[in-house]
Amino acid sequence: MLSADFCHLSNDIEMVNRSCADWFHLDIMDGLFVPNISYGLPVVKAIRSMAEKPLDVQLMITGPGRYVTDFKQAGAAILTVHCEAVTHLHRVVWQIKNEDMLAGVALNPHTPVALLDDIIQDLDLVLIMSVNPGFGGQKFIKNAVKKVAELKEMIVRRNSNALIEVDGGVDGNTAVELVDAGADVLVSGNYIFKATNPEKTIECLKHIGAEEPTEDDEE
């Protein structure tokens, strides 16, 4: 939603409601952990009041453990914190889970997935950043594809149920590579909201990696 038109936010929320998108992805930025300030709890609550799908909230902020309950009360269903912003990651992950939200951990482009090996079984989601966080519309960092594959191997090896989410520079081309590498969830902002037909663009992304129908299925 960072790329939505905030002068007409309700229109873009209704568009996402109509679309085949699964979640609303909300980027919370504090100007400290990342060099930008986005929006906070009042906007999350406003979106929740209109949204017909779960809110997937990413905290790009310092000290995210201080606000876990606040974002639960604002309507978050999934809450993701950055590995780089948390000293006691296990504690914060379980703060989130104990509030009956799905718990995610995000990794910046320079952060190796190996750092999650000891906690991957506790996670519901891992978010691979394929751009440096802070601004929309950035160029996709190709190394993210390799990181997705490495993470997928870790998840299988450790018998984890964590979903792999990717955010940054996701479009019709990069999405194919990411899904092939093992990504489960694609976050796309600028590519969708700047499209001539955003709902159709979402539909095309949703069908990437879907199995082609067999003759039996067609019958």
Secondary structure, 3 states (H helix, E strand, C coil): CCCCCCCCHHHHHHHHHHCCCCCEEEEEEECCCCCCECCCHHHHHHHHHHCCCCEEEEEECCCHHHHHHHHHHHCEEEEEEEHHHCCCHHHHHHHHHHCCCEEEEEECCCCCHHHHCCCHHHCCEEEEECCCCCCCCCCCCCHHHHHHHHHHHHHHHCCCCCEEEEECCCCCCHHHHHHHHCCCEEECCHHHHCCCCHHHHHHHHHCCCCCCCCHHHHC
